[in-house]
Amino acid sequence: MAIAYTRNWFMPYRIVFQVMRLRLWTRSLKSKASLCTALAEDGAQEQMARYSKKTSLVLICFVLLSLGLCPPASAVAEVPVFTVGWSVYAGWNPYFYMQKSGILKKWADRYGIAIKVQRFDYAASLDSFVAKNIDGCTMTNMEALDMPAAAGVDSTVIIVGDYSNGNDAVMVRNGLTFDKLPGQPVMLVQKTVSEYLLERAMVLNGQQAQLPKLRLINTSDSDIVPAFMNNASNKAVVTWKPLVSQILADKGVHSIFDSSSIPGEILDLLVVRTEVLNRADGSGVKFAKAVNGAWYETMQKMTGSGPAQMQALKMSAAGSGDSIDSYKEQLKTTYLFADPKAAAEFTTGSVLKQKMELVRQFCFKHGLLGKNIKSVDDVGISYPDGSIQGRKDHVRLRFNPAFMQAAQQGKL
């Protein structure tokens, strides 16, 4: 660091003055050195030598400080710190492993930043993201649209991690069919992907006209299993794994529809605030590169073989208190984009737009795009090819494949 002085002409005299002071102090120390000859015990001279060296170092630091050659504490740049929020789900548990294994720290260190990972309940993670208390958050494509985007928080998708390929399901008792669902109580978490799944199931089974007749019982994900299992009068329930597996353990319950019938519609993402990504100091881009690097290294471990894979699976399962067998069962119905090439191709392809069109129409229909929204186009979505669904002057959700592509090309 270059240091400018406004009175450079005086600098030689200041140096001479301080050196003279240092010599006087050193002479005083030398007079104390005679103590060494009086110390007969072994090691006494070595101790005195260390004492003299430490004192000399103190004096040198004093001189440097007096000359202004030591930068003030404020001049030392702080390491940018970022926080990622995640919640329990098969496709997001790897963030727990990334942190515990040191993989995330390794990549953060490479870019001169720090990344914290914090576990939340799902709804709380979204609230924290919208409140700008965290910089990145795991969420579905639907929640990315009806939470931060609807709240006016410009957000960018930097990782398309997976899609639900059977993790979400509609389950019934007593052989109930879709044409018999209207009027029956259906337990689910309303205004979430569970309600989206139910509506898609009704439409694909020719029951769209019956949608207004559905009797939905809003039930939290923490209560839905015991509430359904302990009351036989509840005929239908919609939720996600591992809750689905717990409910299907009852032989009187079976699944009549799951998310494998709508591949790519329930996406699991890592989303960051666009203002964070675009920080003027470039730290936001470093954050995106580091977390992508860590993610795809983690995917290599999880989809590999041998002890490294078992460790990755074990620690990921531990993130939600699951056994390895239970977690493996969940992964079977999770389509992981473990390869960055596959993730980038999906993000840049036309299929994504088709899926997002369905999602945004659902969100608008149910009033999830925010207050005073008169049209589905009032919350715009931007895609990698420059196309936009909705108003160009009101884009609130962006899909950015750049970091996934950099991982594919080995440029992180």
KEFI-914867 format. One record per residue (C-alpha): residue number from 1; y, x, z. Coordinates in pm, 1 decimal. Each point is the difference from the previous one (the first is absolute). Layout:
# KEFI-914867
<NUM; <Y; X; Z>>
...
***
This chain:
# KEFI-914867
<1; <0.0; 0.0; 0.0>>
<2; <338.1; 144.1; -100.3>>
<3; <264.3; -17.8; 274.5>>
<4; <367.9; -6.5; -89.6>>
<5; <266.5; 138.4; 235.6>>
<6; <368.0; -82.3; -18.6>>
<7; <101.7; 330.4; 158.8>>
<8; <-227.3; 257.0; -163.3>>
<9; <251.7; 282.4; 53.4>>
<10; <-70.3; -7.6; 372.3>>
<11; <-379.0; 13.7; -32.8>>
<12; <-45.2; 385.7; 8.8>>
<13; <201.4; 23.4; 321.8>>
<14; <-197.2; -277.9; 164.0>>
<15; <-326.4; 174.5; -85.4>>
<16; <121.1; 333.1; 142.2>>
<17; <121.8; -169.3; 315.3>>
<18; <-327.8; -179.9; 56.8>>
<19; <-208.9; 312.4; -70.4>>
<20; <205.2; 193.1; 258.0>>
<21; <-66.0; -274.9; 253.1>>
<22; <-368.5; 15.2; -81.8>>
<23; <-7.1; 377.8; 62.3>>
<24; <168.8; -38.6; 337.1>>
<25; <-253.5; -261.6; 102.8>>
<26; <-283.4; 221.6; -122.9>>
<27; <124.7; 295.8; 209.8>>
<28; <-4.0; -225.3; 302.7>>
<29; <-356.7; -86.0; -78.5>>
<30; <-92.6; 369.1; -37.4>>
<31; <125.8; 68.8; 348.8>>
<32; <-247.4; -257.3; 119.4>>
<33; <-278.9; 177.4; -186.1>>
<34; <-20.8; 255.8; 281.3>>
<35; <-184.0; -270.5; 189.6>>
<36; <-298.3; 69.8; -219.9>>
<37; <-63.6; 340.6; 156.1>>
<38; <-10.3; -161.5; 340.2>>
<39; <-272.9; -240.6; -98.6>>
<40; <-332.1; 167.2; 65.6>>
<41; <-228.0; -288.0; -79.7>>
<42; <-176.9; -18.9; -337.2>>
<43; <182.7; -204.4; -260.9>>
<44; <337.3; 10.8; 173.6>>
<45; <165.7; 196.3; -281.4>>
<46; <-139.5; -239.2; -256.0>>
<47; <144.3; -292.5; 192.1>>
<48; <340.8; 168.6; 17.4>>
<49; <-14.9; 71.6; -372.1>>
<50; <-64.7; -363.9; -72.6>>
<51; <286.8; -92.6; 229.1>>
<52; <236.4; 233.7; -188.4>>
<53; <-112.0; -133.1; -339.4>>
<54; <50.2; -361.7; 103.2>>
<55; <343.8; 79.0; 137.9>>
<56; <92.6; 184.4; -319.5>>
<57; <-107.9; -299.9; -206.3>>
<58; <219.0; -223.6; 212.4>>
<59; <294.9; 232.8; -62.2>>
<60; <-61.2; 7.6; -374.2>>
<61; <-10.7; -379.9; -9.5>>
<62; <326.4; -4.0; 196.9>>
<63; <165.2; 224.8; -258.5>>
<64; <-125.2; -209.7; -290.2>>
<65; <123.2; -317.3; 161.9>>
<66; <340.5; 149.6; 71.0>>
<67; <25.9; 106.3; -362.5>>
<68; <-89.9; -348.5; -117.5>>
<69; <-304.8; 126.2; -185.7>>
<70; <-239.6; -255.3; 153.4>>
<71; <21.8; -340.1; -168.4>>
<72; <77.4; -295.3; 224.9>>
<73; <-280.6; -243.2; 76.1>>
<74; <158.5; -258.8; -228.4>>
<75; <-37.6; 240.2; -292.4>>
<76; <-379.7; -3.8; 29.0>>
<77; <-127.1; -274.4; -232.0>>
<78; <-220.0; -259.8; 163.6>>
<79; <-332.1; -81.3; -162.9>>
<80; <15.0; -348.6; -157.8>>
<81; <-235.2; -237.9; 180.6>>
<82; <-160.9; -306.1; -159.8>>
<83; <-212.7; -273.7; 154.2>>
<84; <-275.5; -198.2; -171.8>>
<85; <-121.9; -323.2; 156.9>>
<86; <-356.6; -119.9; -58.9>>
<87; <-222.8; -278.4; 128.0>>
<88; <-373.4; -53.2; 26.0>>
<89; <-167.8; -54.7; -335.6>>
<90; <-274.2; 187.3; -186.6>>
<91; <244.5; 132.4; -258.0>>
<92; <257.8; 111.2; 257.1>>
<93; <-218.1; 153.3; 271.8>>
<94; <0.8; 331.5; -190.9>>
<95; <358.4; 54.2; 120.4>>
<96; <-146.0; 40.9; 349.0>>
<97; <-238.6; 265.8; -129.9>>
<98; <277.9; 171.5; -196.8>>
<99; <197.2; 45.4; 318.2>>
<100; <-282.3; 98.0; 234.0>>
<101; <-161.1; 244.0; -243.4>>
<102; <319.5; 197.5; -59.3>>
<103; <0.1; -76.3; -373.4>>
<104; <330.8; -184.5; 20.6>>
<105; <165.2; 278.4; 200.7>>
<106; <-119.8; 259.9; -248.5>>
<107; <165.4; -182.4; -288.0>>
<108; <315.5; -75.6; 199.1>>
<109; <31.2; 368.7; 91.8>>
<110; <-33.4; 91.3; -366.5>>
<111; <315.7; -198.6; -72.7>>
<112; <190.3; 98.5; 314.4>>
<113; <0.4; -344.8; 153.6>>
<114; <-177.2; -187.2; 281.5>>
<115; <-190.6; -327.8; -39.9>>
<116; <-98.0; -223.7; 289.1>>
<117; <-261.5; -271.9; -28.4>>
<118; <24.8; -307.2; 223.2>>
<119; <-248.1; -286.3; 34.8>>
<120; <132.3; -357.0; 22.2>>
<121; <-126.4; -353.4; -10.8>>
<122; <50.9; -102.9; -361.7>>
<123; <291.7; -241.0; 48.1>>
<124; <171.9; 244.0; 236.1>>
<125; <-26.5; 280.5; -255.5>>
<126; <176.7; -212.4; -260.4>>
<127; <272.3; -98.2; 246.0>>
<128; <55.7; 365.5; 90.5>>
<129; <22.9; 94.6; -367.4>>
<130; <250.6; -274.6; -76.2>>
<131; <203.0; 104.8; 306.6>>
<132; <1.5; 357.4; -139.1>>
<133; <-168.9; 140.1; 309.0>>
<134; <-265.7; 168.5; -214.2>>
<135; <25.8; 157.5; -343.7>>
<136; <-330.1; -101.4; -155.9>>
<137; <-251.1; -275.4; 64.8>>
<138; <-341.2; -113.1; -119.5>>
<139; <7.9; -357.0; -132.2>>
<140; <-140.5; -225.5; -269.2>>
<141; <186.8; -70.9; -321.7>>
<142; <67.1; -352.3; 122.4>>
<143; <155.3; 114.1; 326.8>>
<144; <201.9; 264.4; -185.9>>
<145; <155.7; -288.8; -186.9>>
<146; <38.4; -260.0; 274.2>>
<147; <110.5; 232.1; 282.1>>
<148; <219.7; 301.7; -89.8>>
<149; <88.3; -115.1; -350.6>>
<150; <79.3; -353.4; 116.0>>
<151; <209.4; 145.9; 283.0>>
<152; <206.1; 199.9; -248.2>>
<153; <-157.7; 337.3; 84.5>>
<154; <-40.8; 191.3; -326.0>>
<155; <-352.0; 146.6; 15.7>>
<156; <-216.5; 226.1; -215.6>>
<157; <-378.0; 16.4; -29.3>>
<158; <-110.0; 366.4; -1.5>>
<159; <-376.1; -44.8; 53.1>>
<160; <-222.3; -274.4; -138.8>>
<161; <-292.5; 62.1; 230.9>>
<162; <-253.0; -273.8; -72.6>>
<163; <-55.6; -365.9; -63.0>>
<164; <-206.5; -246.7; 196.0>>
<165; <-328.8; -43.5; -182.5>>
<166; <-171.5; -241.8; 237.7>>
<167; <169.2; 86.4; 329.0>>
<168; <177.6; -338.4; 7.6>>
<169; <-209.5; -316.5; -4.3>>
<170; <-5.8; -380.1; 26.7>>
<171; <-284.8; -104.8; 231.3>>
<172; <-137.0; -343.8; 84.1>>
<173; <-254.1; -180.4; 217.0>>
<174; <-262.8; -253.7; -105.1>>
<175; <9.1; 75.2; -370.7>>
<176; <357.4; -119.8; -47.2>>
<177; <130.9; 33.9; -356.8>>
<178; <352.6; 30.9; -141.5>>
<179; <18.2; -362.9; -107.3>>
<180; <-69.4; -99.1; 361.0>>
<181; <255.3; 236.2; 157.0>>
<182; <306.0; -229.5; -24.9>>
<183; <47.0; -174.0; 333.3>>
<184; <-221.2; 245.7; 186.1>>
<185; <160.2; 249.0; 244.6>>
<186; <20.9; 347.6; -153.8>>
<187; <81.0; 279.9; 241.6>>
<188; <200.7; 297.8; -129.1>>
<189; <313.7; 205.6; 51.1>>
<190; <249.5; -198.9; -204.3>>
<191; <242.3; 154.1; -249.3>>
<192; <-224.4; 305.5; -38.4>>
<193; <-257.9; 119.7; -252.9>>
<194; <-247.2; -237.1; 168.9>>
<195; <196.6; -303.3; -117.1>>
<196; <45.2; 165.5; -338.6>>
<197; <-377.2; 51.0; -26.8>>
<198; <-70.2; -362.7; 91.5>>
<199; <240.9; -132.5; -262.2>>
<200; <-144.0; 225.9; -268.8>>
<201; <-349.5; -114.0; 96.2>>
<202; <99.5; -366.3; -27.9>>
<203; <165.2; 54.3; -338.9>>
<204; <-292.2; 197.8; -142.9>>
<205; <-237.9; -273.3; 119.0>>
<206; <194.0; -279.8; -168.3>>
<207; <165.6; -133.6; 313.4>>
<208; <366.0; 83.1; -62.0>>
<209; <103.0; -365.4; 25.9>>
<210; <-150.2; -11.8; 348.3>>
<211; <211.9; 283.9; 140.6>>
<212; <254.7; -232.5; 169.4>>
<213; <-285.2; -166.4; 189.0>>
<214; <-123.0; 317.7; 168.0>>
<215; <23.2; -10.7; 377.8>>
<216; <87.0; 353.4; 107.8>>
<217; <-25.7; 112.5; 362.6>>
<218; <214.3; 307.7; 60.0>>
<219; <-202.9; 238.4; 218.5>>
<220; <75.9; 362.7; 88.4>>
<221; <-241.4; 265.8; -116.2>>
<222; <-68.5; 98.4; 361.7>>
<223; <-112.1; -355.4; 86.9>>
<224; <-160.3; -123.4; -318.7>>
<225; <-358.4; 118.2; 60.1>>
<226; <-53.7; -155.2; 345.3>>
<227; <202.8; -308.5; -92.4>>
<228; <-222.9; -69.1; -300.3>>
<229; <-332.0; 108.1; 149.2>>
<230; <40.2; -194.9; 324.6>>
<231; <91.0; -331.5; -160.4>>
<232; <-251.1; -151.2; -240.6>>
<233; <252.9; -261.5; -112.4>>
<234; <185.2; 275.4; -187.3>>
<235; <-153.9; -13.0; -345.5>>
<236; <176.3; 276.4; -192.2>>
<237; <172.2; 331.2; 65.1>>
<238; <170.1; 265.9; -212.6>>
<239; <46.2; 356.4; 122.2>>
<240; <-76.8; 366.9; -72.4>>
<241; <-247.2; 266.9; 110.9>>
<242; <-116.1; 98.0; 252.8>>
<243; <67.0; -358.1; 120.2>>
<244; <-191.4; -137.5; -298.6>>
<245; <-311.6; 194.4; 101.6>>
<246; <21.8; -128.9; 355.5>>
<247; <20.9; -362.4; -116.5>>
<248; <-280.1; 34.6; -255.0>>
<249; <-228.5; 119.3; 279.1>>
<250; <-35.7; -374.3; 70.7>>
<251; <-280.0; -112.0; -233.6>>
<252; <156.8; -343.6; -25.6>>
<253; <306.7; 144.5; -174.1>>
<254; <15.8; 134.4; -353.4>>
<255; <262.5; 124.3; -242.8>>
<256; <92.5; -217.0; -299.0>>
<257; <268.8; 229.6; -143.0>>
<258; <124.2; 353.2; 53.0>>
<259; <252.9; 241.4; -145.2>>
<260; <-252.2; 161.0; -235.2>>
<261; <67.9; -303.0; -223.2>>
<262; <368.0; 97.5; -30.4>>
<263; <-12.8; 381.4; -36.6>>
<264; <333.0; 178.1; 21.2>>
<265; <191.6; -295.1; 140.4>>
<266; <-5.5; 107.5; 366.4>>
<267; <125.0; 358.3; -13.8>>
<268; <32.4; 235.9; 295.5>>
<269; <299.2; 230.5; -31.8>>
<270; <216.4; 260.6; 165.4>>
<271; <360.8; -110.4; -31.7>>
<272; <315.4; 195.5; 88.5>>
<273; <360.7; -105.4; 11.2>>
<274; <166.0; 100.4; -325.3>>
<275; <298.4; 143.3; 185.9>>
<276; <-236.4; 237.2; 182.8>>
<277; <-163.8; 110.4; -324.1>>
<278; <341.4; 64.9; -157.2>>
<279; <153.4; 206.7; 282.0>>
<280; <256.2; 243.5; -134.1>>
<281; <-160.9; 300.2; 170.5>>
<282; <-326.4; -57.8; -185.6>>
<283; <-200.3; -46.4; 319.1>>
<284; <-110.4; -350.0; -104.6>>
<285; <-170.0; 135.1; -311.1>>
<286; <-165.5; 270.3; 211.9>>
<287; <-125.9; -273.5; 231.6>>
<288; <-150.8; -192.6; -291.8>>
<289; <-166.1; 313.2; -137.6>>
<290; <-139.8; 103.9; 337.0>>
<291; <-148.0; -337.6; 86.2>>
<292; <-153.1; -31.9; -347.5>>
<293; <-151.2; 345.7; 29.2>>
<294; <-146.2; -86.2; 339.0>>
<295; <-127.0; -337.4; -121.8>>
<296; <-192.9; 135.0; -296.7>>
<297; <-144.0; 289.4; 198.9>>
<298; <-119.1; -263.6; 247.3>>
<299; <-151.7; -204.4; -282.6>>
<300; <-191.2; 306.8; -117.0>>
<301; <-145.8; 38.3; 347.8>>
<302; <-91.3; -367.7; 34.4>>
<303; <-167.3; -29.6; -339.6>>
<304; <-165.3; 340.1; 14.0>>
<305; <-322.7; 90.5; 174.1>>
<306; <-138.6; 193.0; 293.0>>
<307; <155.3; 62.6; 342.1>>
<308; <359.1; -17.0; -130.6>>
<309; <-52.5; -353.6; -126.3>>
<310; <-172.5; -110.9; 320.0>>
<311; <285.9; 137.1; 207.2>>
<312; <257.6; -179.9; -216.6>>
<313; <-190.0; -328.9; 24.5>>
<314; <-59.0; 37.4; 372.8>>
<315; <366.3; 64.7; 77.6>>
<316; <121.0; -273.5; -233.3>>
<317; <-236.0; -246.4; 167.5>>
<318; <128.0; 115.4; 339.7>>
<319; <348.0; -107.7; -105.3>>
<320; <-107.1; -361.9; 44.5>>
<321; <-275.2; 54.3; 256.2>>
<322; <-270.3; -69.7; -259.2>>
<323; <-340.2; 160.9; -33.9>>
<324; <-64.9; 206.0; -311.4>>
<325; <-247.2; -262.3; -126.9>>
<326; <255.2; -277.6; 41.8>>
<327; <268.7; 203.9; -172.1>>
<328; <-229.5; 89.2; -289.7>>
<329; <-75.1; -369.2; -44.1>>
<330; <372.4; -71.9; -26.5>>
<331; <48.5; 278.0; -253.6>>
<332; <-264.8; -155.6; -224.5>>
<333; <236.1; -291.1; -62.1>>
<334; <311.4; 218.0; -28.9>>
<335; <76.2; 139.2; -345.2>>
<336; <152.6; 335.4; 91.1>>
<337; <215.2; 174.4; -257.3>>
<338; <-139.0; 327.9; 131.4>>
<339; <92.6; 179.8; -322.1>>
<340; <377.3; 29.9; -58.0>>
<341; <-60.3; -45.3; -372.2>>
<342; <-148.3; -345.6; 58.2>>
<343; <287.0; -93.5; 231.8>>
<344; <264.2; 119.0; -247.7>>
<345; <-163.9; -177.1; -292.7>>
<346; <-18.6; -328.5; 189.4>>
<347; <364.7; 32.7; 106.6>>
<348; <118.9; 67.0; -356.0>>
<349; <-226.8; -256.2; -166.6>>
<350; <72.4; -355.6; -106.7>>
<351; <-252.6; -153.4; 241.9>>
<352; <225.5; 73.5; 298.2>>
<353; <276.3; -216.7; -145.1>>
<354; <-242.2; -287.9; -53.3>>
<355; <-120.4; 19.1; 360.0>>
<356; <353.2; 26.1; 139.7>>
<357; <107.9; -302.4; -202.5>>
<358; <-259.6; -208.9; 183.3>>
<359; <108.7; 139.5; 335.4>>
<360; <371.6; -49.9; -51.5>>
<361; <-49.2; -358.6; -115.5>>
<362; <-200.6; -71.0; 315.1>>
<363; <268.4; 157.0; 219.7>>
<364; <274.5; -205.0; -164.5>>
<365; <-199.4; -323.3; 19.2>>
<366; <-43.3; 45.6; 376.1>>
<367; <358.4; 105.3; 67.8>>
<368; <-93.9; 358.5; 88.2>>
<369; <262.2; 177.6; -210.2>>
<370; <283.0; -56.8; 245.5>>
<371; <270.4; -252.3; 77.1>>
<372; <213.1; -149.8; -275.8>>
<373; <-240.2; 119.9; -269.9>>
<374; <32.9; -243.7; -288.2>>
<375; <-228.9; 171.2; -248.4>>
<376; <-305.4; 222.4; 0.6>>
<377; <214.4; 247.2; -196.5>>
<378; <244.7; 49.8; 287.4>>
<379; <-219.8; 279.9; 137.8>>
<380; <-63.6; 251.1; -278.0>>
<381; <-299.5; 230.2; -43.3>>
<382; <34.9; 325.6; -196.0>>
<383; <-291.4; 166.2; -183.2>>
<384; <-55.1; 356.9; -125.8>>
<385; <64.0; -91.2; -364.8>>
<386; <349.2; -122.9; 89.0>>
<387; <-86.5; -367.7; -24.4>>
<388; <111.9; -237.3; 272.5>>
<389; <-132.9; -331.9; 120.0>>
<390; <304.8; -191.8; 115.7>>
<391; <366.9; 91.5; 15.7>>
<392; <89.8; 352.8; -102.0>>
<393; <293.3; 0.4; 240.9>>
<394; <-215.8; -102.9; 293.4>>
<395; <-304.6; 229.3; -5.2>>
<396; <-152.0; 30.9; 348.1>>
<397; <-352.5; 128.9; -68.5>>
<398; <-80.8; 301.3; -218.1>>
<399; <-330.0; 153.9; -109.3>>
<400; <36.6; 377.6; -35.8>>
<401; <-309.2; 185.7; -129.5>>
<402; <167.9; 343.3; -10.0>>
<403; <-163.9; 137.7; 312.6>>
<404; <-344.8; -136.0; -83.4>>
<405; <36.8; 159.6; -343.1>>
<406; <106.9; 330.1; 157.9>>
<407; <-316.9; -10.2; 212.3>>
<408; <-204.2; -67.7; -314.3>>
<409; <157.9; 300.6; -173.9>>
<410; <-40.8; 229.1; 301.1>>
<411; <376.7; 39.9; 33.9>>
<412; <50.6; -95.4; 363.3>>
***
